[in-house]
Amino acid sequence: MDISHNLKKLRSEKGLTQIELSKNLNINRATYAHYETGRREPDIETLKLFSDYFNVSVNYLMGLTNIRNPFITK
């Protein structure tokens, strides 16, 4: 999986449209759409923003692990 796939999946799980999410995070909707389509990749600050918002690790967002947040124990 890659960033674009994971962003779309996480947004859908929250039941948000691209417009709603971009407003929540103060990101231009077109810019966010480019992240989901893979036309652009977010910089590290934006990755941190997504990570905090979705409560997942940056490594999960980037598709480097299937563990959403290694710091949460069950």
C-alpha positions as CSV (number, residue, x, y, z in Angstrom):
1,M,0.0,0.0,0.0
2,D,1.1,3.6,-0.5
3,I,0.3,7.0,0.9
4,S,-2.5,7.7,-1.5
5,H,-4.3,4.5,-0.8
6,N,-3.9,4.8,3.0
7,L,-5.2,8.4,3.0
8,K,-8.3,7.5,1.1
9,K,-8.9,4.5,3.3
10,L,-8.5,6.4,6.5
11,R,-10.7,9.3,5.3
12,S,-13.4,6.8,4.2
13,E,-13.3,5.1,7.5
14,K,-14.2,8.4,9.2
15,G,-17.0,8.9,6.7
16,L,-15.6,12.2,5.5
17,T,-15.6,13.8,2.1
18,Q,-12.4,15.3,0.7
19,I,-13.9,18.7,1.3
20,E,-14.7,18.0,4.9
21,L,-11.3,16.6,5.6
22,S,-9.5,19.4,3.9
23,K,-11.5,21.9,5.9
24,N,-10.8,20.1,9.2
25,L,-7.0,20.2,8.4
26,N,-6.9,23.6,6.7
27,I,-5.6,22.1,3.5
28,N,-6.7,23.1,0.0
29,R,-9.1,20.5,-1.3
30,A,-7.4,20.2,-4.6
31,T,-4.1,19.7,-2.9
32,Y,-5.6,16.9,-0.8
33,A,-7.1,15.3,-3.8
34,H,-3.7,15.2,-5.4
35,Y,-2.4,13.3,-2.3
36,E,-5.2,10.7,-2.7
37,T,-4.6,10.3,-6.4
38,G,-0.8,10.1,-6.0
39,R,-0.1,13.1,-8.1
40,R,1.6,14.8,-5.2
41,E,3.2,13.5,-2.0
42,P,2.8,15.4,1.3
43,D,5.9,16.9,2.9
44,I,6.9,15.7,6.3
45,E,4.9,18.4,8.2
46,T,1.8,17.4,6.3
47,L,2.5,13.7,7.0
48,K,2.7,14.5,10.7
49,L,-0.6,16.4,10.5
50,F,-2.3,13.4,8.9
51,S,-0.6,11.1,11.4
52,D,-2.0,13.1,14.4
53,Y,-5.4,13.5,12.8
54,F,-5.9,9.8,12.1
55,N,-3.9,8.6,15.1
56,V,-1.6,6.4,13.0
57,S,2.1,6.4,12.5
58,V,3.8,8.1,9.6
59,N,5.3,4.7,8.7
60,Y,1.7,3.4,8.4
61,L,0.7,6.3,6.2
62,M,3.7,5.6,3.9
63,G,2.9,1.9,3.7
64,L,6.0,0.8,5.5
65,T,4.0,-1.2,8.1
66,N,0.6,-2.6,8.6
67,I,0.6,-1.5,12.3
68,R,-1.4,1.6,12.5
69,N,0.0,2.9,15.8
70,P,2.8,0.9,17.5
71,F,2.4,3.0,20.6
72,I,-1.1,1.9,21.4
73,T,-1.3,-1.3,23.4
74,K,-4.5,-3.4,23.7
